Amino acid sequence: MPKKGKKTQRNLSDEEQLLLFQQKMLAEEEMIKKKERLLSQFLKDKLAKEEHNSALNLNKINTQWRMVLREVKTRALRKDIEILSQTFERVVDCKDNVIKSLAKDLSEAEEQYAQALRSHLHSVDQLLALQRCRLNLLEESYNMELETLTKEFETERKTIIDQHEKEIRYLQDVFMAMEQNYIDSEYEGKLEFQSMWDDLKNKNLEEKHFLRLQLENVVEDLWRKFQDALKNYTDATEDRKVAFETLRVKDEKSSKEIEVQMKKIQRLQDSISIVKGKIMVHSRESEEQNQYIRDDKELILVQLRKLKAQRTQAREISQENLVKLTLESNAAIKALRKIVDKGEKILKLAEICRKFETEEEKVLPFYSPTLTPEEQEEIEEIQPEDLTEELAKVIADYIGMENFWKRYNKVKLEQLSLQHRHAELLEINGKLREMLKQYLDGISVSDEVLSQLNPLFIVNHRSNLTQPLSTPATQPGDKKPPTTYNIIEAAHVISHIL
């Protein structure tokens, strides 16, 4: 018995060893798997940490790089801003210069426009005055023609009324005569009509009786022919009756087929009504869409009309501006032509005057000023307030005309001196004429001459001329009385001397 127990223990121990070995193997495998899992988890954590650190470091590097790039970009932008500011200042200076030049041109254009407007208004006033004169003349001529026409109308009206009354009286007489003739002719026509009507009535009765007899014979012949034709028709239509029966049977069959077809047609009509309903719905929708489109079209047309009106208005304004520009340009051209003509006339006159110049004027055409420096300073002190910029510009523009004005002033002074000399010569000529008249009166002897003052009429060594009375002292503002001259003939004096 004990030997058997030992064997069982050995057997159990082997099995247990196997089980233990298997358990150890399983435990080792589990430990290996656990270590692998722990290792893989550790590696994953380490990889995640590395990725996190790499991302953080990359962000730091990017931020540092961005800061460096920002600094570089700011430097470049500052340089660009400095360059742009310089260019902008240069452009602003150019624009300022352009604005100043445009303002100057605008002021010059305004001055030219004001001058053209003044000339235009002056011409318009002249045209209005001319038009008023023309209207007054036309009104006077119209009134004169109206008076003549009214007079002619009245005379013509009177003649027409008289003639009308005469014609009315004549027509009344003619109407009475024609009415009497019409009554006579009407009575004769009625009598003739009555006689003709009786004759026609008798003829119609005779013809009616004759035609009745003839038609009765014709109707009898036609009845006989109709009976014969009916008999022939009944004999000839026996075969057609048989055919009619067959056709009636066919007609019944075809009527049944027609009923079937009518049912199909009814179905088709129902489907057609459904389709028509759909078409109506679609047509309503399309009508609404068309209405919207029409409204849009109307709005577009309204906008188009507005744009056309604006275009026409702009075209009219441009046309008016063009007309104004053409009128002003024509006026300017006319004014310039007048100036050119005036300049040509001045040049022609200068050429003509050049022929009459003396040698001194040809050598020294411009006289030197005769004013002393002290007199020049006194004139400058007497001058009014300081000149304005515009007046200074005008004076600067006319500096080139200084020599011309010198020559013009010289000629004007010579003209005034010649006029003064001419007046003196006229006065001397008048005195000489008066002396000649007195001499002639002294030579001729007549009652008229003797009744007047005569220097040659001397009695007792006295002339009949009134001696000038002693005049009181003249005041500085009073006019001097005209001086009288006693004239004695030289032959008379010599005869006494010899």
C-alpha positions, 0 to 999 in steps of 0.5 A, a space after each residue: 500500500 505505501 508503495 502505491 502512494 509514493 507512485 501517485 505522489 510522483 505522478 502528481 508532482 510531475 503533473 504539477 511540475 508541468 502545470 507550474 512550468 506552464 504557469 511560469 511560462 504564462 507568467 513570464 509571457 505576461 511579464 514580457 507583454 507587460 514590459 512591452 506595454 510599459 515600454 511602448 507606453 513609455 516610448 509613446 509618452 516620450 515621443 509625445 513630450 518630444 513632439 510637444 517640446 519640438 512644437 514649442 521650440 518651433 513656435 519660439 523660433 518662429 516668434 524670434 524669426 518674425 521679430 527679426 523680419 518685423 525689424 527688417 520690414 520696418 526699416 524698409 518701410 521707413 525708408 519707403 515712407 521717407 522716399 514716398 514723403 519726398 516724392 509726395 512733397 515734390 508732387 505737391 509742389 508741382 501741383 501747387 505750381 500748376 494750381 497757381 498757373 491755372 489760377 493766373 490763367 483763370 483770372 486772365 480768362 475772367 478778365 477776357 470774359 468780362 471784356 468780351 461780355 462788356 463788348 457783347 452787351 454793348 453790341 446787344 444794346 446797339 442791336 436792341 436800339 436798332 431793333 427798336 427803331 426797326 420795330 417803330 418803323 414797321 409799326 408805322 408802316 403797319 398802321 399805314 397799311 392797316 388804314 389803307 386796307 380798312 378803307 379798301 375793305 369798307 369800300 369793297 364791302 359796300 360794293 359787295 353788299 350792293 351787288 349781293 342785294 341785286 343778285 338776291 333780287 334777281 335770284 328771287 325773280 328767277 326762283 318764282 319763274 322756275 317754280 311756275 314752270 315746275 308746276 306746269 311741267 308737273 301737271 303735264 307729267 302726271 297726266 302722261 304718267 296716268 295714261 301710260 300706267 293704264 296702257 301698261 296695266 292692260 298689257 300685263 293682264 293679257 300677258 298674264 292670262 296667256 302665260 297661265 295657259 302656257 304654264 298649265 300645259 307645261 305642268 301636265 307634261 312634267 307630271 307625266 314625265 315625273 311618273 315615268 321617272 318614278 317607275 323607272 327609279 323603283 325598278 332600278 333601285 331593287 339591287 341598291 336596297 339589298 346593298 343598303 341592308 348590308 350597309 346598315 349591318 356594317 353601320 351598327 358594327 361601326 357604331 359600336 366601334 365608335 362608342 368604344 372610340 368615344 370612350 377613349 376620346 373621353 379619356 383623352 379629353 380628361 387628360 387634355 383638360 388636366 394638361 390644360 389646367 397645368 398649362 393654365 397654371 404655367 401660363 399664370 406663372 409665366 404671365 406673372 413673370 412677364 408682368 415683372 419683366 414688363 415692369 422692369 422694362 418700363 422702369 428701364 424705359 423711364 431711366 432711358 428717357 431720363 438719360 436721353 433727356 439728360 443727354 439732349 439737355 447736355 447737348 443743348 447746353 454744349 450747343 449753347 456754349 458752342 454758339 456762345 463760343 463761336 459768337 465770342 470768337 467771331 467778336 474777338 476775331 472782328 476786334 482783332 481784325 479792327 486792331 490789325 486794320 488800325 495797326 496797318 493804318 498806323 503803319 501806313 500813316 507812319 510811312 507817310 509821315 516818315 516822308 515829311 520828317 526833317 533831317 534832324 528828326 530822322 537822325 534824332 527821332 526821340 527827343 531827350 527829356 528836358 526836365 531837371 532832376 529836381 523837377 522830376 523829383 517834384 513830379 514823383 512826389 506829386 504822384 498819387 498813392 502807390 501803384 497796385 500790382 495789376 497797374 504795375 503789370 500793365 505799366 510794365 507791359 507798356 514800357 516798350 511803347 515809351 518811345 512811341 509815346 515820346 514821338 506821339 507827344 512831340 507830334 501832339 505838341 507840334 500840332 498844338 503849336 501849329 494850331 496856335 500859329 494858325 489861330 494867330 495867322 487867322 487873327 492877323 488875316 482878319 485884321 488885314 482884311 479889315 484894313 483892306 476894307 477900310 482902305 477900299 471904303 476910303 477910296 470909294 466915295 458914296 453916301 453909304 461910305 460917308 455915313 460910316 466912319 472913314 479914316 480918309 474923311 478929314 475936316 480941319 485936320 480931324 477925322 470922323 473916327 471916334 477916339 478911344 476913351 480912357 478906360 479905367 484900370 482893368 481888374 485881373 479877372 476882366 477881359 481886355 476890350 478890343 483895341 482899335 487902330 487908326 489907319 491913314 493912307 500913306 499917299 495922304 501923309 506923303 502929300 502933306 510931307 512933300 
